[in-house]
Amino acid sequence: MNEKKKSWLLDVLVDVCSGVLLATAIYSFAIPAGFPMSGVSGLALILYRLFRAPVGTMTILLNIPIALVCYRTLGRHFYLRSLKTVAITSMIMDAVGPRLPAYHGELLLAAICAGVLCGIGYGIVFARGSSTGGFDFIIMTVRHYKPHLSAGRIAFVQDAAVIGVGAALLGSVDAAIYGWILSYLYSRVMDRVLYGGGGKLTMIITDCPREMVRAVDEIAGRGATILKATGGYSGEDKEVVLCASNNKEMYAIRRRAHEVDPGAFVIIVESNEVIGEGFQEPEQA
């Protein structure tokens, strides 16, 4: 079996595992506890509560218009990988979810379990260079046209709107609070699955820096800086591409760097604080 086929089979296995984890989070914990959720899954959950429509099927249907609108800004490779992931995880959710036992215990424990399972489910998908579509597509598209807006701010507005609508339908302030706890936990767990938390600073020593800068901008919507350097052993002139990113973007940058230049030397370090456009705003005097 060649490497390409092995990689594809591993992608499918990860998508199946992600679907099981997300199905457990939604059907075993979020639905019985009456929690609203963020993202397209949250919208699908709202439709489930209103019309008993299967969550997986509604996730696919809601993703179709989003994917069509956002196609141009995503790149063909990432777009197709994401569509495969959406299809597999959604089908698994509908096939497995309704057969899972429902948890009717403590609400806080239900929120913790749902958040952790979602975080692991989404994290392993992102680690394979794919996505579950939906609001990730919207974030990337908005940042393509409005690069000054941070991904975190766009995600916050989207999550607030979906959780707010879900809580309103449930008629419970407590539901909104638990929904935010769940959303916060899954985002933190996903970061831990991918990178262990914290922002990242990537330094790429490459023979094709201009192509690398364009690739970083294409995959993550991030600017980069080219630094001049000299090889300590060879004495040859080198160029280093320097890029700050958040956790999710960093993994995509690392994968793309070796696609552009297989011989690139990539160094990734923790950055405790990044101040500037797209990150933390500078303090006003």
C-alpha positions in Angstrom: 0.0 0.0 0.0 1.5 3.4 -1.0 1.9 6.3 1.3 -0.9 8.3 -0.3 -3.5 5.6 0.2 -2.3 5.0 3.8 -2.7 8.7 4.5 -6.2 8.7 3.0 -7.2 5.7 5.1 -5.9 7.4 8.2 -7.9 10.5 7.4 -11.0 8.5 7.1 -10.3 6.6 10.4 -9.8 10.0 12.2 -13.1 11.3 10.7 -15.0 8.2 11.9 -13.5 8.6 15.4 -14.3 12.3 15.4 -17.9 11.5 14.4 -18.3 9.0 17.3 -16.9 11.6 19.8 -19.1 14.4 18.5 -22.2 12.0 18.5 -21.5 11.1 22.1 -21.1 14.8 23.1 -24.3 15.8 21.4 -26.7 12.9 21.9 -25.5 11.5 25.3 -24.8 14.9 27.0 -25.9 18.1 25.2 -29.4 17.0 24.1 -30.5 15.3 27.4 -29.2 18.2 29.4 -30.8 20.8 27.2 -27.6 22.7 26.4 -27.2 25.1 23.4 -24.0 24.7 21.4 -22.0 26.9 19.1 -21.3 26.6 15.4 -23.2 24.7 12.8 -23.7 21.9 15.2 -25.5 24.3 17.5 -27.8 25.4 14.6 -28.4 21.7 13.8 -29.2 21.1 17.5 -31.8 24.0 17.4 -33.5 22.4 14.4 -33.4 19.0 16.2 -35.3 20.5 19.2 -37.8 22.3 17.0 -38.5 19.6 14.4 -36.7 16.5 15.6 -34.5 16.7 12.5 -31.4 14.4 12.7 -28.4 16.5 13.8 -25.9 15.0 11.2 -28.3 15.4 8.3 -29.0 19.1 9.2 -25.2 19.7 9.6 -24.7 18.6 6.0 -27.6 20.6 4.7 -26.5 23.8 6.6 -22.9 23.3 5.3 -23.9 23.2 1.7 -24.7 27.0 1.2 -21.8 28.0 3.4 -19.4 25.8 1.4 -20.7 27.1 -1.9 -20.3 30.8 -0.8 -16.9 30.3 0.7 -15.3 28.0 -2.0 -13.1 30.7 -3.6 -11.3 31.7 -0.5 -10.6 28.2 0.9 -8.3 26.5 -1.7 -9.4 23.3 -3.5 -7.3 20.9 -1.4 -8.5 22.1 1.9 -12.1 22.5 0.6 -12.3 18.9 -0.6 -10.7 17.4 2.6 -13.2 19.4 4.7 -16.2 18.2 2.6 -15.1 14.6 3.1 -14.8 15.2 6.9 -18.3 16.9 7.1 -19.9 14.0 5.2 -18.3 11.2 7.3 -18.7 12.9 10.7 -22.3 13.8 10.0 -23.3 10.3 8.8 -21.6 8.8 11.9 -23.5 11.2 14.1 -26.9 10.1 12.7 -26.0 6.4 12.7 -24.4 6.2 16.1 -25.9 9.1 18.2 -29.5 8.0 18.6 -28.3 4.6 19.8 -26.1 6.0 22.6 -27.3 6.1 26.2 -28.4 9.5 27.5 -26.8 11.0 30.6 -29.3 12.5 33.1 -26.9 13.4 36.0 -25.3 16.6 37.1 -25.5 19.4 34.5 -22.0 20.6 35.2 -20.6 17.1 34.6 -22.6 16.9 31.4 -21.2 20.2 30.2 -17.6 19.1 31.1 -18.0 15.8 29.3 -19.6 17.4 26.2 -16.9 20.1 26.0 -14.0 17.6 26.4 -15.4 15.2 23.8 -16.1 18.0 21.3 -12.6 19.3 21.9 -10.9 16.0 21.2 -13.3 15.3 18.2 -12.5 18.6 16.5 -8.9 18.6 17.5 -8.0 15.3 15.8 -9.6 16.5 12.6 -7.7 19.8 12.6 -4.5 17.8 13.3 -5.0 16.0 10.0 -5.2 19.3 8.1 -9.0 19.2 7.6 -12.0 20.9 9.2 -15.6 20.2 10.0 -16.7 23.1 7.7 -19.4 25.5 8.8 -18.3 28.5 10.8 -14.6 27.7 10.1 -15.3 28.4 6.5 -17.0 31.6 7.4 -14.2 32.8 9.6 -11.6 32.2 6.9 -13.7 34.0 4.3 -14.4 37.0 6.5 -10.7 37.3 7.3 -9.9 37.1 3.6 -11.9 40.3 3.0 -11.4 41.9 6.4 -7.9 40.8 7.5 -7.8 43.3 10.3 -10.5 41.3 12.2 -9.1 38.5 14.4 -10.4 35.0 14.1 -11.2 35.0 17.8 -13.5 38.1 17.5 -15.4 36.6 14.5 -15.8 33.3 16.3 -17.0 35.1 19.5 -19.8 36.9 17.6 -20.9 33.7 15.8 -20.9 31.6 19.0 -22.7 34.3 21.0 -25.5 34.5 18.4 -26.0 30.7 18.1 -25.9 30.1 21.9 -28.1 33.1 22.5 -30.8 31.8 20.1 -30.5 28.2 21.5 -30.9 29.5 25.1 -33.9 31.7 24.1 -35.7 28.7 22.6 -35.0 26.8 25.8 -36.2 29.8 27.8 -33.3 29.4 30.3 -30.4 31.6 31.4 -28.8 28.6 33.0 -28.8 26.9 29.6 -26.8 29.8 28.1 -24.3 29.7 30.9 -23.8 25.9 30.5 -23.5 26.4 26.8 -20.7 28.9 27.3 -18.9 26.5 29.7 -19.2 23.8 27.1 -17.9 26.0 24.3 -15.0 27.3 26.3 -14.0 23.8 27.4 -14.0 22.4 23.8 -12.0 25.3 22.5 -9.4 24.8 25.3 -9.2 21.0 24.9 -8.9 21.3 21.1 -5.9 23.7 21.6 -4.4 21.2 24.0 -4.9 18.3 21.6 -3.2 20.3 18.8 -0.4 22.1 20.6 -0.7 22.2 24.3 -2.0 25.7 24.5 -0.5 29.1 24.1 0.3 31.1 20.9 3.0 30.1 18.5 5.9 31.7 16.7 7.1 29.8 13.6 10.5 30.4 12.0 11.0 28.7 8.6 14.5 28.6 7.0 13.9 28.1 3.3 15.3 28.6 -0.1 12.0 29.9 -1.4 10.9 32.6 1.1 8.5 34.5 -1.2 6.5 31.4 -2.1 6.5 30.5 1.6 5.0 33.9 2.6 2.3 33.6 -0.1 1.5 30.1 1.2 1.2 31.3 4.8 -1.1 34.1 3.7 -3.2 31.7 1.7 -3.6 29.0 4.3 -4.0 31.1 7.5 -4.5 34.7 6.3 -1.4 35.7 8.3 1.3 38.1 7.3 4.9 37.0 7.6 8.4 38.7 7.8 11.5 37.7 5.9 14.7 37.9 7.8 18.2 37.7 6.4 20.5 35.1 8.0 23.8 33.3 7.4 24.4 29.6 7.8 26.8 29.0 10.7 28.4 25.9 9.1 28.1 26.6 5.4 28.5 30.4 5.5 25.8 30.7 2.9 23.2 33.4 2.9 19.8 32.2 4.1 16.4 33.7 4.5 14.0 33.0 7.4 10.3 33.5 7.3 8.9 34.6 10.6 5.2 34.2 11.4 3.1 34.6 14.6 -0.1 32.6 14.7 -2.8 31.2 17.0 -2.8 27.5 17.7 -5.2 26.2 15.0 -3.4 28.2 12.3 0.0 27.0 13.3 -0.6 23.4 12.4 -1.8 24.4 8.9 1.3 26.6 8.4 3.6 23.7 9.5 2.0 21.3 7.0 2.0 23.8 4.2 5.6 24.8 4.8 6.9 21.4 3.9 4.6 21.2 0.9 6.1 24.4 -0.5 9.7 23.4 0.4 10.3 19.8 1.6 13.8 20.8 2.7 12.6 23.7 4.8 13.9 23.8 8.4 10.9 24.7 10.7 11.2 25.9 14.3 8.1 26.3 16.4 8.3 28.1 19.8 5.7 29.2 22.4 4.8 32.9 22.4 3.4 34.1 25.7 2.0 37.3 24.2 1.6 38.8 20.7 0.6 42.4 20.4 -0.5 43.9 17.1 -3.0 43.6 14.3 -5.0 40.3 14.4 -3.8 39.6 18.0 -3.9 41.5 21.2 -4.5 45.2 20.8 -1.8 47.5 22.2 -2.6 49.4 25.4 -3.6 53.0 24.8 -1.5 55.6 26.7 
